[in-house]
Structure formats: structure tokens, C-alpha cells
């Protein structure tokens, strides 16, 4: 099963730590998978998301940045 949620983050980012906790909880509740990608490992991602991390994608489309709203993420994952 492919992950529907991607979290773009960087080490040492407190907002990323908060986002990870919220994403993990919602994904666990719904039986979904998520992956986390460090932007520090890719210069293109650094240029694209440098000041907006954490950035959350759902089904390949940008969903949020800076903060993760669990209710909004849940709605995106349960929308038909």
C-alpha cells in the first residue's frame, strides 16, 4: 500500500516534530501510511520548501504547510 501522506521536514524543526505527531495519529486512526522526507537531502526540495516546512502532501497534492490541522487532514483522507 502506497503512502497517501508525505511530510516534508528537516531535522531540528519543532514544527516538524508537531506535524509528525499529528500526522502519525490521524494515519494510525484511519489505517493510512505516511512517509517523511528530509528537505536537507535534496537541494531542489530545499529551494522549493525552505521556509515553509513542514509541508504536507495528500495524494500527491500540497495540503498544508507550517501547521497540521488533524480535522482537516482527516477530512482530506476520508473524502471520496
The first five atom37 places (N, CA, C, CB, O) and aatype in JSON, in Angstrom:
{
  "aatype": [20, 20, 20, 20, 20, 20, 20, 20, 20, 20, 20, 20, 20, 20, 20, 20, 20, 20, 20, 20, 20, 20, 20, 20, 20, 20, 20, 20, 20, 20, 20, 20, 20, 20, 20, 20, 20, 20, 20, 20, 20, 20, 20, 20, 20, 20, 20, 20, 20, 20, 20, 20, 20, 20, 20, 20, 20, 20, 20, 20, 20, 20, 20, 20, 20, 20, 20, 20, 20, 20, 20, 20, 20, 20, 20, 20, 20, 20, 20, 20],
  "atom_mask": [
    [1, 1, 1, 1, 1],
    [1, 1, 1, 1, 1],
    [1, 1, 1, 1, 1],
    [1, 1, 1, 1, 1],
    [1, 1, 1, 1, 1],
    [1, 1, 1, 1, 1],
    [1, 1, 1, 1, 1],
    [1, 1, 1, 1, 1],
    [1, 1, 1, 1, 1],
    [1, 1, 1, 1, 1],
    [1, 1, 1, 1, 1],
    [1, 1, 1, 1, 1],
    [1, 1, 1, 1, 1],
    [1, 1, 1, 1, 1],
    [1, 1, 1, 1, 1],
    [1, 1, 1, 1, 1],
    [1, 1, 1, 1, 1],
    [1, 1, 1, 1, 1],
    [1, 1, 1, 1, 1],
    [1, 1, 1, 1, 1],
    [1, 1, 1, 1, 1],
    [1, 1, 1, 1, 1],
    [1, 1, 1, 1, 1],
    [1, 1, 1, 1, 1],
    [1, 1, 1, 1, 1],
    [1, 1, 1, 1, 1],
    [1, 1, 1, 1, 1],
    [1, 1, 1, 1, 1],
    [1, 1, 1, 1, 1],
    [1, 1, 1, 1, 1],
    [1, 1, 1, 1, 1],
    [1, 1, 1, 1, 1],
    [1, 1, 1, 1, 1],
    [1, 1, 1, 1, 1],
    [1, 1, 1, 1, 1],
    [1, 1, 1, 1, 1],
    [1, 1, 1, 1, 1],
    [1, 1, 1, 1, 1],
    [1, 1, 1, 1, 1],
    [1, 1, 1, 1, 1],
    [1, 1, 1, 1, 1],
    [1, 1, 1, 1, 1],
    [1, 1, 1, 1, 1],
    [1, 1, 1, 1, 1],
    [1, 1, 1, 1, 1],
    [1, 1, 1, 1, 1],
    [1, 1, 1, 1, 1],
    [1, 1, 1, 1, 1],
    [1, 1, 1, 1, 1],
    [1, 1, 1, 1, 1],
    [1, 1, 1, 1, 1],
    [1, 1, 1, 1, 1],
    [1, 1, 1, 1, 1],
    [1, 1, 1, 1, 1],
    [1, 1, 1, 1, 1],
    [1, 1, 1, 1, 1],
    [1, 1, 1, 1, 1],
    [1, 1, 1, 1, 1],
    [1, 1, 1, 1, 1],
    [1, 1, 1, 1, 1],
    [1, 1, 1, 1, 1],
    [1, 1, 1, 1, 1],
    [1, 1, 1, 1, 1],
    [1, 1, 1, 1, 1],
    [1, 1, 1, 1, 1],
    [1, 1, 1, 1, 1],
    [1, 1, 1, 1, 1],
    [1, 1, 1, 1, 1],
    [1, 1, 1, 1, 1],
    [1, 1, 1, 1, 1],
    [1, 1, 1, 1, 1],
    [1, 1, 1, 1, 1],
    [1, 1, 1, 1, 1],
    [1, 1, 1, 1, 1],
    [1, 1, 1, 1, 1],
    [1, 1, 1, 1, 1],
    [1, 1, 1, 1, 1],
    [1, 1, 1, 1, 1],
    [1, 1, 1, 1, 1],
    [1, 1, 1, 1, 1]
  ],
  "atom_positions": [
    [[0.85, -1.18, 0.0], [0.0, 0.0, 0.0], [0.89, 1.24, 0.0], [-0.96, 0.0, 1.23], [1.75, 1.39, 0.87]],
    [[0.7, 2.1, -0.95], [1.49, 3.32, -1.04], [1.0, 4.34, -0.02], [1.42, 3.91, -2.47], [-0.19, 4.42, 0.28]],
    [[1.93, 5.11, 0.49], [1.58, 6.15, 1.45], [0.82, 7.26, 0.74], [2.85, 6.71, 2.15], [1.21, 7.72, -0.33]],
    [[-0.27, 7.69, 1.35], [-1.07, 8.78, 0.8], [-0.59, 10.13, 1.3], [-2.53, 8.6, 1.15], [-0.87, 11.16, 0.68]],
    [[0.13, 10.14, 2.41], [0.57, 11.39, 3.02], [2.1, 11.45, 2.98], [0.04, 11.52, 4.49], [2.78, 10.48, 3.31]],
    [[2.61, 12.59, 2.56], [4.04, 12.84, 2.59], [4.28, 14.08, 3.43], [4.63, 13.01, 1.14], [3.65, 15.12, 3.23]],
    [[5.21, 13.96, 4.36], [5.62, 15.07, 5.21], [7.02, 15.48, 4.81], [5.55, 14.7, 6.73], [7.96, 14.7, 4.96]],
    [[7.17, 16.69, 4.3], [8.49, 17.24, 4.01], [8.93, 18.02, 5.24], [8.47, 18.15, 2.71], [8.21, 18.9, 5.72]],
    [[10.12, 17.7, 5.73], [10.57, 18.26, 7.01], [12.08, 18.44, 6.99], [10.16, 17.35, 8.2], [12.74, 18.24, 5.97]],
    [[12.61, 18.84, 8.15], [14.06, 18.89, 8.33], [14.34, 18.61, 9.79], [14.66, 20.27, 7.89], [13.54, 18.94, 10.66]],
    [[15.49, 18.0, 10.07], [15.85, 17.7, 11.45], [15.96, 18.99, 12.28], [17.19, 16.93, 11.49], [16.41, 20.03, 11.79]],
    [[15.55, 18.89, 13.54], [15.65, 20.01, 14.46], [14.54, 21.03, 14.34], [16.93, 20.68, 14.25], [14.61, 22.07, 14.99]],
    [[13.55, 20.76, 13.55], [12.42, 21.68, 13.34], [11.29, 21.31, 14.31], [11.92, 21.62, 11.85], [10.71, 20.23, 14.2]],
    [[10.98, 22.2, 15.25], [9.94, 21.89, 16.23], [8.56, 21.81, 15.6], [9.94, 22.92, 17.34], [7.72, 21.03, 16.05]],
    [[8.3, 22.6, 14.56], [7.01, 22.5, 13.87], [6.9, 21.15, 13.16], [6.84, 23.65, 12.86], [5.81, 20.57, 13.07]],
    [[8.01, 20.65, 12.66], [8.03, 19.33, 12.01], [7.74, 18.23, 13.02], [9.4, 19.08, 11.33], [7.04, 17.27, 12.72]],
    [[8.29, 18.38, 14.22], [8.02, 17.4, 15.28], [6.54, 17.36, 15.61], [8.84, 17.73, 16.54], [5.96, 16.29, 15.76]],
    [[5.92, 18.54, 15.72], [4.48, 18.61, 16.0], [3.67, 18.0, 14.86], [4.04, 20.07, 16.23], [2.73, 17.24, 15.09]],
    [[4.05, 18.33, 13.62], [3.33, 17.81, 12.46], [3.42, 16.29, 12.4], [3.89, 18.42, 11.16], [2.42, 15.62, 12.12]],
    [[4.6, 15.75, 12.66], [4.81, 14.3, 12.63], [3.86, 13.59, 13.6], [6.27, 13.95, 12.97], [3.26, 12.58, 13.26]],
    [[3.74, 14.13, 14.81], [2.87, 13.54, 15.83], [1.42, 13.55, 15.36], [3.01, 14.3, 17.17], [0.71, 12.55, 15.49]],
    [[0.98, 14.67, 14.82], [-0.42, 14.79, 14.37], [-0.7, 13.9, 13.16], [-0.76, 16.24, 14.03], [-1.74, 13.25, 13.1]],
    [[0.22, 13.89, 12.22], [0.04, 13.05, 11.03], [0.03, 11.58, 11.41], [1.15, 13.32, 9.99], [-0.82, 10.82, 10.93]],
    [[0.94, 11.17, 12.26], [1.0, 9.77, 12.67], [-0.29, 9.35, 13.36], [2.19, 9.55, 13.61], [-0.79, 8.25, 13.12]],
    [[-0.83, 10.21, 14.21], [-2.07, 9.88, 14.92], [-3.25, 9.72, 13.96], [-2.39, 10.95, 15.96], [-4.01, 8.76, 14.07]],
    [[-3.4, 10.66, 13.04], [-4.52, 10.59, 12.08], [-4.35, 9.38, 11.16], [-4.61, 11.89, 11.24], [-5.32, 8.66, 10.9]],
    [[-3.14, 9.14, 10.68], [-2.92, 8.0, 9.79], [-3.16, 6.68, 10.51], [-1.5, 8.03, 9.23], [-3.73, 5.75, 9.94]],
    [[-2.72, 6.59, 11.75], [-2.98, 5.37, 12.52], [-4.47, 5.14, 12.71], [-2.27, 5.43, 13.88], [-4.97, 4.03, 12.55]],
    [[-5.17, 6.19, 13.05], [-6.63, 6.12, 13.25], [-7.34, 5.62, 11.99], [-7.19, 7.5, 13.66], [-8.28, 4.84, 12.08]],
    [[-6.89, 6.07, 10.82], [-7.56, 5.75, 9.56], [-6.95, 4.58, 8.81], [-7.56, 6.95, 8.68], [-7.43, 4.2, 7.75]],
    [[-5.87, 4.0, 9.36], [-5.22, 2.89, 8.69], [-4.46, 3.31, 7.44], [-6.24, 1.85, 8.32], [-4.32, 2.53, 6.5]],
    [[-3.98, 4.53, 7.43], [-3.23, 5.06, 6.29], [-1.74, 5.07, 6.61], [-3.71, 6.48, 5.93], [-1.34, 5.01, 7.77]],
    [[-0.94, 5.15, 5.57], [0.51, 5.23, 5.71], [0.96, 6.64, 5.4], [1.22, 4.21, 4.77], [0.31, 7.37, 4.65]],
    [[2.1, 7.03, 5.99], [2.72, 8.29, 5.6], [4.22, 8.08, 5.51], [2.39, 9.43, 6.61], [4.77, 7.17, 6.12]],
    [[4.86, 8.94, 4.73], [6.31, 8.93, 4.62], [6.82, 10.32, 4.96], [6.77, 8.5, 3.18], [6.12, 11.32, 4.78]],
    [[8.03, 10.36, 5.46], [8.66, 11.63, 5.79], [9.92, 11.77, 4.95], [8.98, 11.73, 7.31], [10.71, 10.84, 4.84]],
    [[10.08, 12.95, 4.37], [11.22, 13.22, 3.5], [11.93, 14.46, 4.05], [10.78, 13.43, 2.01], [11.3, 15.51, 4.24]],
    [[13.22, 14.34, 4.29], [14.0, 15.49, 4.75], [14.37, 16.36, 3.55], [15.28, 15.03, 5.51], [14.96, 15.87, 2.59]],
    [[14.03, 17.64, 3.61], [14.39, 18.53, 2.51], [15.89, 18.78, 2.48], [13.63, 19.85, 2.61], [16.43, 19.21, 1.46]],
    [[16.57, 18.53, 3.6], [18.02, 18.75, 3.66], [18.79, 17.79, 2.77], [18.5, 18.62, 5.09], [19.96, 18.03, 2.46]],
    [[18.16, 16.7, 2.34], [18.82, 15.71, 1.5], [18.7, 16.01, 0.01], [18.24, 14.35, 1.77], [19.23, 15.27, -0.82]],
    [[18.0, 17.11, -0.35], [17.74, 17.39, -1.76], [17.73, 18.9, -1.99], [16.39, 16.77, -2.2], [16.85, 19.59, -1.48]],
    [[18.69, 19.43, -2.74], [18.73, 20.87, -2.98], [17.47, 21.44, -3.63], [19.92, 21.19, -3.84], [17.08, 22.57, -3.35]],
    [[16.83, 20.65, -4.5], [15.59, 21.12, -5.13], [14.48, 21.28, -4.11], [15.16, 20.14, -6.23], [13.72, 22.25, -4.16]],
    [[14.37, 20.33, -3.17], [13.36, 20.44, -2.12], [13.68, 21.6, -1.19], [13.26, 19.13, -1.32], [12.77, 22.29, -0.72]],
    [[14.95, 21.83, -0.9], [15.34, 22.97, -0.07], [14.9, 24.27, -0.72], [16.86, 22.98, 0.16], [14.37, 25.15, -0.05]],
    [[15.13, 24.39, -2.02], [14.75, 25.61, -2.74], [13.23, 25.78, -2.78], [15.31, 25.58, -4.17], [12.72, 26.89, -2.68]],
    [[12.53, 24.68, -2.93], [11.06, 24.73, -3.06], [10.36, 24.99, -1.74], [10.55, 23.44, -3.65], [9.41, 25.76, -1.69]],
    [[10.82, 24.33, -0.65], [10.1, 24.37, 0.61], [10.87, 25.01, 1.76], [9.72, 22.99, 1.0], [10.38, 25.0, 2.9]],
    [[12.03, 25.55, 1.51], [12.93, 26.02, 2.56], [12.3, 26.74, 3.73], [13.9, 26.9, 1.98], [12.61, 26.41, 4.88]],
    [[11.42, 27.69, 3.5], [10.83, 28.48, 4.59], [9.41, 28.05, 4.94], [10.82, 29.94, 4.22], [8.79, 28.65, 5.82]],
    [[8.89, 27.03, 4.29], [7.5, 26.61, 4.53], [7.37, 25.32, 5.31], [6.8, 26.46, 3.22], [6.25, 24.86, 5.54]],
    [[8.48, 24.72, 5.72], [8.37, 23.42, 6.37], [7.73, 23.54, 7.75], [9.74, 22.77, 6.48], [7.86, 24.58, 8.4]],
    [[7.06, 22.52, 8.2], [6.76, 21.29, 7.47], [5.72, 21.52, 6.38], [6.28, 20.21, 8.43], [4.86, 22.39, 6.5]],
    [[5.82, 20.75, 5.32], [4.85, 20.78, 4.23], [4.24, 19.4, 4.13], [5.52, 21.21, 2.87], [4.95, 18.39, 4.13]],
    [[2.93, 19.36, 4.05], [2.2, 18.1, 3.97], [1.54, 17.97, 2.6], [1.14, 18.0, 5.1], [0.87, 18.89, 2.13]],
    [[1.73, 16.81, 1.98], [1.05, 16.47, 0.73], [0.1, 15.31, 1.0], [2.06, 16.12, -0.4], [0.43, 14.41, 1.76]],
    [[-1.06, 15.34, 0.37], [-2.01, 14.23, 0.42], [-2.31, 13.84, -1.02], [-3.34, 14.62, 1.19], [-2.7, 14.67, -1.84]],
    [[-2.11, 12.58, -1.31], [-2.34, 12.04, -2.66], [-1.61, 12.86, -3.73], [-3.84, 12.02, -2.96], [-2.15, 13.1, -4.81]],
    [[-0.38, 13.28, -3.41], [0.45, 13.96, -4.39], [0.21, 15.45, -4.55], [0.28, 13.33, -5.66], [0.87, 16.09, -5.37]],
    [[-0.72, 16.0, -3.78], [-1.02, 17.43, -3.88], [-0.74, 18.11, -2.55], [-2.5, 17.66, -4.3], [-1.0, 17.54, -1.49]],
    [[-0.21, 19.34, -2.62], [0.09, 20.05, -1.39], [-1.19, 20.3, -0.6], [0.8, 21.39, -1.68], [-2.2, 20.76, -1.14]],
    [[-1.12, 19.97, 0.68], [-2.28, 20.07, 1.56], [-2.12, 21.21, 2.56], [-2.51, 18.75, 2.29], [-3.03, 22.02, 2.72]],
    [[-0.99, 21.29, 3.23], [-0.75, 22.29, 4.27], [0.74, 22.61, 4.35], [-1.26, 21.8, 5.63], [1.58, 21.9, 3.8]],
    [[1.04, 23.7, 5.05], [2.42, 23.97, 5.44], [2.4, 24.67, 6.79], [3.15, 24.84, 4.36], [1.39, 25.26, 7.18]],
    [[3.5, 24.6, 7.49], [3.74, 25.11, 8.84], [2.98, 24.34, 9.92], [3.37, 26.55, 8.9], [3.61, 23.87, 10.86]],
    [[1.71, 24.22, 9.82], [0.92, 23.53, 10.86], [0.03, 22.47, 10.22], [0.05, 24.56, 11.67], [-0.4, 22.6, 9.07]],
    [[-0.24, 21.42, 10.98], [-1.14, 20.37, 10.53], [-2.39, 20.41, 11.39], [-0.47, 18.95, 10.59], [-2.31, 20.29, 12.62]],
    [[-3.53, 20.58, 10.75], [-4.82, 20.55, 11.44], [-5.34, 19.11, 11.31], [-5.84, 21.61, 10.83], [-5.68, 18.68, 10.21]],
    [[-5.42, 18.37, 12.42], [-5.85, 16.97, 12.32], [-7.22, 16.79, 11.68], [-5.87, 16.36, 13.7], [-7.42, 15.85, 10.9]],
    [[-8.17, 17.67, 11.98], [-9.51, 17.54, 11.4], [-9.47, 17.75, 9.89], [-10.47, 18.54, 12.05], [-10.15, 17.04, 9.14]],
    [[-8.69, 18.71, 9.44], [-8.56, 18.97, 8.0], [-7.86, 17.81, 7.3], [-7.79, 20.29, 7.77], [-8.25, 17.44, 6.19]],
    [[-6.84, 17.25, 7.92], [-6.15, 16.1, 7.34], [-7.07, 14.89, 7.3], [-4.87, 15.77, 8.15], [-7.13, 14.19, 6.29]],
    [[-7.79, 14.66, 8.36], [-8.75, 13.54, 8.41], [-9.78, 13.68, 7.29], [-9.46, 13.48, 9.78], [-10.1, 12.7, 6.61]],
    [[-10.3, 14.89, 7.11], [-11.3, 15.13, 6.06], [-10.71, 14.85, 4.68], [-11.81, 16.57, 6.13], [-11.38, 14.26, 3.83]],
    [[-9.48, 15.27, 4.45], [-8.85, 15.03, 3.14], [-8.66, 13.53, 2.89], [-7.5, 15.75, 3.06], [-8.77, 13.08, 1.75]],
    [[-8.37, 12.79, 3.93], [-8.13, 11.35, 3.76], [-9.41, 10.52, 3.68], [-7.29, 10.84, 4.9], [-9.37, 9.38, 3.23]],
    [[-10.52, 11.09, 4.09], [-11.78, 10.33, 4.05], [-12.72, 10.83, 2.96], [-12.48, 10.42, 5.39], [-13.79, 10.26, 2.76]],
    [[-12.32, 11.87, 2.27], [-13.13, 12.41, 1.17], [-13.13, 11.4, 0.03], [-12.58, 13.8, 0.68], [-12.08, 10.87, -0.33]],
    [[-14.32, 11.13, -0.53], [-14.37, 10.16, -1.63], [-13.7, 10.66, -2.9], [-15.8, 9.8, -1.93], [-13.66, 9.94, -3.9]]
  ]
}
